[in-house]
Amino acid sequence: MDQTEPDPAESIDVILDPYAAARNRIIVTLGGLSPEEWATIFTHLTLSGTISVKWWAERVIEHSTDHPHNLWMIKQLASVTPHVRERFTGAPSAVPAHS
C-alpha cells in the first residue's frame, strides 16, 4: 500500500478542518433524530447482530475523537529524525529527516 508521509511543514489544519466539518455534520444529523429514530434497531452485517441507532451513534462519536489525537501523533513522528523514529518503531525509516 502506497502511503504518503506527512509533511512536517504542512499545517495539520489541512487535515483537521475538513475532518471537523464532516464530524459536525454527523452531530447535526444525529441531533435532529427523534426518540423513536434513536431507538431504531437494525442489523449490522460485520457485527453479526442487531444494534440501535443510539448505540451505533455513541460508538461513531467515541471513535471519532481518536482521530485528531492519532493525526497529532503522526505529525509529531514525521518531524523527528529517522534514527529517533527507528528507536520508537523498531524499523528503519524511509522518511527523510527535515531540518
Legacy VTK file of the C-alpha trace (Angstrom):
# vtk DataFile Version 3.0
C-alpha trace
ASCII
DATASET POLYDATA
POINTS 99 float
0.000 0.000 0.000
1.371 3.366 -1.008
1.374 5.784 1.910
2.220 9.444 1.736
4.366 10.615 4.605
3.142 13.761 6.360
4.998 16.956 5.565
6.147 18.494 8.877
5.904 21.959 7.302
2.239 21.484 6.363
-0.341 22.723 8.827
-2.327 19.933 10.427
-5.363 22.148 9.856
-5.305 20.978 6.230
-6.491 17.615 7.557
-8.375 18.673 10.676
-10.605 21.348 9.111
-12.424 19.012 6.670
-12.493 16.295 9.337
-14.100 18.656 11.873
-16.642 19.801 9.274
-17.619 16.188 8.489
-17.854 15.312 12.191
-20.035 18.363 12.840
-22.380 17.323 10.002
-22.777 13.934 11.702
-23.501 15.599 15.058
-26.093 17.928 13.491
-27.755 14.988 11.730
-27.846 12.918 14.907
-29.102 15.885 16.908
-32.164 16.022 14.701
-33.255 12.447 15.417
-36.480 11.779 17.291
-36.552 9.403 20.284
-38.132 6.775 18.018
-35.324 7.159 15.472
-32.688 6.809 18.218
-34.338 3.558 19.280
-34.477 2.141 15.741
-32.914 -1.329 15.586
-31.021 -2.541 12.533
-28.806 -5.445 11.572
-25.130 -4.697 11.168
-23.526 -7.201 8.822
-19.984 -7.101 10.217
-21.025 -7.048 13.872
-23.310 -10.018 13.255
-26.197 -8.729 15.237
-28.826 -6.116 15.796
-27.969 -2.734 17.249
-29.780 0.532 17.846
-29.060 3.823 16.128
-28.241 5.229 19.579
-25.646 2.502 20.248
-24.089 2.994 16.811
-24.010 6.806 17.124
-22.289 6.584 20.503
-19.572 4.356 19.016
-19.109 6.614 15.974
-18.706 9.750 18.098
-16.455 7.979 20.618
-14.274 6.567 17.836
-14.077 9.902 16.022
-12.367 11.526 18.996
-9.391 9.182 18.498
-8.578 10.511 15.044
-7.342 14.023 15.927
-5.022 12.530 18.546
-3.676 9.997 16.039
-3.119 12.738 13.455
-1.203 14.770 16.009
0.978 11.748 16.826
1.709 11.136 13.131
2.615 14.796 12.690
4.981 14.617 15.658
6.591 11.393 14.458
7.166 12.838 10.984
9.207 15.673 12.439
11.793 13.521 14.243
14.954 12.185 12.698
14.996 8.688 11.178
17.299 7.488 13.976
14.847 8.535 16.692
11.861 7.203 14.725
13.628 3.846 14.340
14.088 3.617 18.114
10.334 4.120 18.645
9.065 1.898 15.842
11.792 -0.755 15.730
12.018 -0.492 11.943
14.273 1.616 9.714
12.521 4.678 8.390
12.256 5.641 4.754
11.223 9.165 5.696
13.988 11.711 5.230
14.830 13.927 8.180
13.602 17.509 7.932
15.604 20.456 9.186
LINES 1 100
99 0 1 2 3 4 5 6 7 8 9 10 11 12 13 14 15 16 17 18 19 20 21 22 23 24 25 26 27 28 29 30 31 32 33 34 35 36 37 38 39 40 41 42 43 44 45 46 47 48 49 50 51 52 53 54 55 56 57 58 59 60 61 62 63 64 65 66 67 68 69 70 71 72 73 74 75 76 77 78 79 80 81 82 83 84 85 86 87 88 89 90 91 92 93 94 95 96 97 98
